[in-house]
Amino acid sequence: MKVAITGATGLVGSRLVKRLHKEGEQLLIFTRNTSVAQKVFPRENFPNVEIVAYSPTQSGSWQDAIAGCEVVINLAGEPIGEGRWTPERKREILSSRQLGTQKIVEAIAKANAKPRVLVNTSAIGYYGTSETATFDEASSSGNDFLAQVCQAWEAEATKVKDAGVRLVILRFGIVLGDGGALAKMIPPFQLFAGGPIGTGRQWFSWIHIDDLVNLIVQAVNKSDMEGVYNATAPNPVRMNDLSQTLGQVLYRPSWLPVPAFAIEALLGDGAIVVLEGQQVLPKRTLNSGFQYQYPNLQPALKQILN
């Protein structure tokens, strides 16, 4: 099976490539930085990987390489939790997702031999934030910046159905793995200065990276999966619970809260990512028959950290 992947050098993408390569799939990696991709996936270790240079928000000859791929997995997008959300940064966050997906769909539409499925990333930011509401795949969208980004992102992906291609949209929760958000949480605990961020009452909807990769693979292979699925564990927690559990796993106390103003001073509007949250349940994901390896937080953290 020939699989095209964008965002392959990221936390999720690199784990997915290793999984698919191990299974003998032929992989086409679209990347803005071929030198980085070559270091992450050296030819001697990844003989089934072909690296293609591309400009995610621009049409180009790279789009021709989509033809003949049976599967396209679009994971690309500028990180949302790094740096202040200046007007320029917001434009980058939006265009990397909206235009990036538009160009992938454009390539699929003009390919003579079209893929059978597009698996496209979205995020639980689609629902907006709340301390009291519970969201599933049937819930309406929010109206803040991230919700608007997700709406535009998904709208572009939906156009692939006009080409007769099955579409699965996975709304990612916070991915727990060796890196990413968890890597930023651990150092204060190692210094015996860990604790909840902000009020501690905000919801933290998470997923273990292995479950996420398994869900992506299921979305590729299960022909009756179509539409939106929440890529979150079935047991979200509040920030206080996350901090206490992380402290227990690391054998460290969780006693020093990080005040909201400190995060806001560092990230500006981007502080919403950690100071506000949403309780998201994977109703359709469970109904699809997906089996979680890590439905609960403590075993997930133990597996990653120990």
Secondary structure as the mmCIF struct_conf table of DSSP 4:
data_model
#
loop_
_struct_conf.conf_type_id
_struct_conf.id
_struct_conf.beg_label_comp_id
_struct_conf.beg_label_asym_id
_struct_conf.beg_label_seq_id
_struct_conf.end_label_comp_id
_struct_conf.end_label_asym_id
_struct_conf.end_label_seq_id
STRN STRN1 LYS A 2 THR A 6
BEND BEND1 GLY A 7 GLY A 7
TURN_TY1_P TURN_TY1_P1 ALA A 8 THR A 9
BEND BEND2 GLY A 10 GLY A 10
HELX_RH_AL_P HELX_RH_AL_P1 LEU A 11 LYS A 22
TURN_TY1_P TURN_TY1_P2 GLU A 23 GLY A 24
STRN STRN2 GLN A 26 THR A 31
BEND BEND3 ARG A 32 ARG A 32
HELX_RH_AL_P HELX_RH_AL_P2 THR A 34 VAL A 40
BEND BEND4 PHE A 41 PHE A 41
TURN_TY1_P TURN_TY1_P3 ARG A 43 ASN A 45
TURN_TY1_P TURN_TY1_P4 PRO A 47 ASN A 48
STRN STRN3 VAL A 49 ALA A 53
TURN_TY1_P TURN_TY1_P5 PRO A 56 THR A 57
BEND BEND5 GLN A 58 GLN A 58
HELX_RH_3T_P HELX_RH_3T_P1 SER A 61 ILE A 66
TURN_TY1_P TURN_TY1_P6 ALA A 67 GLY A 68
BEND BEND6 GLU A 70 GLU A 70
STRN STRN4 VAL A 71 ASN A 74
BEND BEND7 ILE A 80 GLY A 83
HELX_RH_AL_P HELX_RH_AL_P3 PRO A 87 LYS A 110
BEND BEND8 ASN A 112 ALA A 113
BEND BEND9 ARG A 116 ARG A 116
STRN STRN5 VAL A 117 ALA A 123
HELX_RH_3T_P HELX_RH_3T_P2 ILE A 124 TYR A 127
BEND BEND10 GLU A 131 THR A 132
STRN STRN6 THR A 134 PHE A 135
TURN_TY1_P TURN_TY1_P7 GLU A 137 ALA A 138
BEND BEND11 SER A 139 SER A 139
HELX_LH_PP_P HELX_LH_PP_P1 SER A 140 SER A 141
BEND BEND12 ASP A 144 ASP A 144
HELX_RH_AL_P HELX_RH_AL_P4 PHE A 145 THR A 158
HELX_RH_3T_P HELX_RH_3T_P3 LYS A 159 ALA A 163
TURN_TY1_P TURN_TY1_P8 GLY A 164 GLY A 164
STRN STRN7 ARG A 166 PHE A 172
STRN STRN8 ILE A 174 LEU A 176
BEND BEND13 GLY A 177 GLY A 179
HELX_RH_AL_P HELX_RH_AL_P5 GLY A 180 GLN A 190
TURN_TY1_P TURN_TY1_P9 LEU A 191 PHE A 192
STRN STRN9 GLY A 194 GLY A 194
STRN STRN10 ILE A 197 ILE A 197
TURN_TY1_P TURN_TY1_P10 GLY A 198 THR A 199
BEND BEND14 GLY A 200 GLY A 200
BEND BEND15 GLN A 202 GLN A 202
STRN STRN11 TRP A 203 PHE A 204
STRN STRN12 TRP A 206 HIS A 208
HELX_RH_AL_P HELX_RH_AL_P6 ILE A 209 ASN A 221
TURN_TY1_P TURN_TY1_P11 SER A 223 ASP A 224
STRN STRN13 GLY A 227 ALA A 231
BEND BEND16 THR A 232 THR A 232
BEND BEND17 PRO A 234 PRO A 234
STRN STRN14 VAL A 237 ARG A 238
HELX_RH_AL_P HELX_RH_AL_P7 MET A 239 LEU A 250
TURN_TY1_P TURN_TY1_P12 TYR A 251 TYR A 251
STRN STRN15 SER A 254 SER A 254
STRN STRN16 VAL A 258 VAL A 258
HELX_RH_AL_P HELX_RH_AL_P8 ALA A 260 LEU A 267
HELX_RH_3T_P HELX_RH_3T_P4 GLY A 268 ALA A 271
HELX_RH_AL_P HELX_RH_AL_P9 ILE A 272 LEU A 275
BEND BEND18 GLU A 276 GLU A 276
STRN STRN17 GLN A 279 VAL A 280
HELX_RH_AL_P HELX_RH_AL_P10 LYS A 283 ASN A 287
TURN_TY1_P TURN_TY1_P13 SER A 288 GLY A 289
BEND BEND19 GLN A 293 GLN A 293
BEND BEND20 ASN A 296 ASN A 296
HELX_RH_AL_P HELX_RH_AL_P11 LEU A 297 LEU A 305
#
